[in-house]
Amino acid sequence: MANHKSAEKRARQTKVRTDRNRFYKARIRNLTKTVLAAVSANDKETAATALKAANKSIHSYVGKGILTKNTAARKVGRLAKLVNSLETKAA
C-alpha cells in the first residue's frame, strides 16, 4: 500500500487510467466483432458500415493515447482486407 502522498495519488491515477483503458479496449473488441460477424454472414453493406464506424472510432483512440498510430492502422487494415474480400468473392 502507498505510504507517501504522491504514491497515493499515483495509485488513484493508475486505477482511473486502467478503468478507462479497459473500456476502450472492450469497445475496440466489440467493433471488431461487429465487422467480423457481418463478414461471416457475407453481408457487404453491413460490413462496410461497421468498418466505417470501427475506422472512425479506432483512429480517434490514437488521439486519446489509447492506441499507437501503427496499431490502429494495422487493426483497421486487417478489417478492411476482410471486407474487401467479400467484394472479390461476389464478383
N, C-alpha and C positions, 0 to 999 in steps of 0.2 A: 504494500500500500504506500502511496505517496506521503512523504513527510513534510516536504517543503511546499510553500505556497505556489511556486512556479511549477513544480511537479504535479500538484493537484490540478492546476489549470491545464497542463498538457494532457492529463488523463481525461479531463472533461472534453477537450478539443478532439482527442482521438476517438472518443465514443461518438461524438456528433458526426465526425467525418466517416467513421465506419458505418454508421447507420445510413448516411447519405449515399455512400458508395454502394452499399448493399441494395438500396432502392434502384439506383441507376443500372447496376449490373443485372438485376432481375428484369428491369424494363428492356434492356438490350436482348436478353434471352427470350422474352415474350415476343418482341418484334421479330426476332429471327424465326421463332416457331410459327408465327403467323405466315411469314413468307414460305417457309418450308411446307406448311400444310397446304397452301394454295398450289405450290409446285407439285406436290404429290397427288393432288386432286386434278392436275392438268388444267387448271383454271387460269388462263393467261391474264385476263382482266383483273381478277382479284390479286394475283401475284404481282402484277405491275403496280397496282395501287398500294399494296402492302410494302413493296420495295421502295416506293417513293416516300412513304411515311417513315420507314426504317432509315432510309438515307438521310432524311432531314434530321431525325432525332439523333442518330449516331454521330453525325457531324457536328451537331450542336453540343454534344458532350465533350468534344475536343476543346471548345471554348471554355467549358466549365472545369477542365482539367481532369475529367474522369478517364478519358482515353487519350492516347497519343495520336497524332495525325496519321501515322503509318498503320496503326492498329485499326483505326476507323476505316481507312481506305481498304485495308485487307478484308475486313468483315463485309463491307458494302460490295466490294469487288466479287467476293465469293457468292454472295446472294444474287448479284446481277448476272453472274455467269449461269447460275441455275435457272433464273427467269428467262434468260436468252436462249437456253437450251430448249425451253418449251416451244419457242417460235421456230426453231430449226426442225423439231420433231413434227410440227404441224405442216410444215411446208413440203 
